[in-house]
Amino acid sequence: MKILQIIKTFTHVLLTIVIIIFIVTGIGITNYHIIDEITAGALSKVTLFQIHSNLPIPLIVLLIAHIGFTIGKKFHRKHQASAEE
């Protein structure tokens, strides 16, 4: 049971990181001069676009895992309650 909790936590943390990166790169594409100044030119508009373009699949996979863990948790509770009756 402990390993499942570690996997859930890891999934939630990764999902949060991917969402933050997705938002920052999206802002960086439209307002690239701001991100260019913040990163001292390390992240150009092209680089931000490449990162942003590669994020939808990991975002979807992590979101499905997150939803699956949440639904599984609720189903498990409901199943336990009906088994006890």
C-alpha positions as CSV (number, residue, x, y, z in Angstrom):
1,M,0.0,0.0,0.0
2,K,2.9,2.3,0.7
3,I,4.3,2.0,-2.8
4,L,0.9,3.0,-4.3
5,Q,0.9,6.1,-2.1
6,I,4.4,7.0,-3.4
7,I,3.3,6.5,-7.0
8,K,0.3,8.7,-6.4
9,T,2.3,11.5,-4.8
10,F,4.9,11.3,-7.6
11,T,2.2,11.5,-10.2
12,H,0.6,14.5,-8.6
13,V,3.9,16.3,-8.3
14,L,4.9,15.6,-11.9
15,L,1.4,16.8,-13.0
16,T,1.9,20.0,-11.1
17,I,5.3,20.6,-12.6
18,V,4.1,19.8,-16.2
19,I,1.2,22.3,-15.8
20,I,3.5,25.0,-14.5
21,I,6.0,24.5,-17.4
22,F,3.1,24.4,-19.9
23,I,1.8,27.8,-18.6
24,V,5.2,29.4,-18.4
25,T,6.2,28.2,-21.9
26,G,2.8,29.4,-23.3
27,I,3.4,32.8,-21.7
28,G,7.0,32.7,-23.0
29,I,5.8,32.1,-26.6
30,T,3.5,35.2,-26.5
31,N,5.7,37.4,-24.4
32,Y,9.1,36.0,-25.3
33,H,11.0,39.1,-24.4
34,I,10.1,38.7,-20.7
35,I,11.3,35.1,-20.5
36,D,14.4,36.0,-22.6
37,E,15.4,38.6,-20.0
38,I,14.6,36.3,-17.0
39,T,16.7,33.4,-18.4
40,A,19.4,35.7,-19.9
41,G,18.8,34.4,-23.4
42,A,18.9,30.7,-22.4
43,L,15.3,30.1,-23.5
44,S,14.5,31.6,-26.9
45,K,11.0,31.7,-28.4
46,V,11.8,28.7,-30.6
47,T,13.0,26.7,-27.6
48,L,9.9,27.6,-25.6
49,F,7.7,26.6,-28.5
50,Q,9.5,23.2,-28.8
51,I,9.0,22.5,-25.1
52,H,5.4,23.7,-25.2
53,S,4.7,21.5,-28.3
54,N,6.1,18.4,-26.6
55,L,4.1,18.8,-23.4
56,P,0.5,17.8,-24.3
57,I,1.1,14.0,-24.3
58,P,2.8,13.9,-20.9
59,L,0.1,16.2,-19.6
60,I,-2.7,14.0,-20.9
61,V,-1.0,10.8,-19.5
62,L,-0.5,12.3,-16.1
63,L,-4.0,13.8,-16.0
64,I,-5.5,10.4,-16.8
65,A,-3.4,8.8,-14.1
66,H,-4.4,11.5,-11.6
67,I,-8.1,11.0,-12.5
68,G,-7.7,7.2,-12.3
69,F,-6.2,7.3,-8.8
70,T,-8.9,9.6,-7.6
71,I,-11.7,7.5,-9.1
72,G,-10.1,4.3,-7.8
73,K,-9.8,5.7,-4.3
74,K,-13.5,6.6,-4.3
75,F,-14.5,3.3,-5.8
76,H,-12.4,1.4,-3.2
77,R,-14.1,3.3,-0.3
78,K,-17.5,2.7,-1.7
79,H,-16.7,-1.0,-2.3
80,Q,-15.4,-1.4,1.3
81,A,-18.5,0.3,2.8
82,S,-20.8,-2.1,0.9
83,A,-18.8,-5.1,1.9
84,E,-19.0,-4.2,5.5
85,E,-22.8,-4.0,5.5
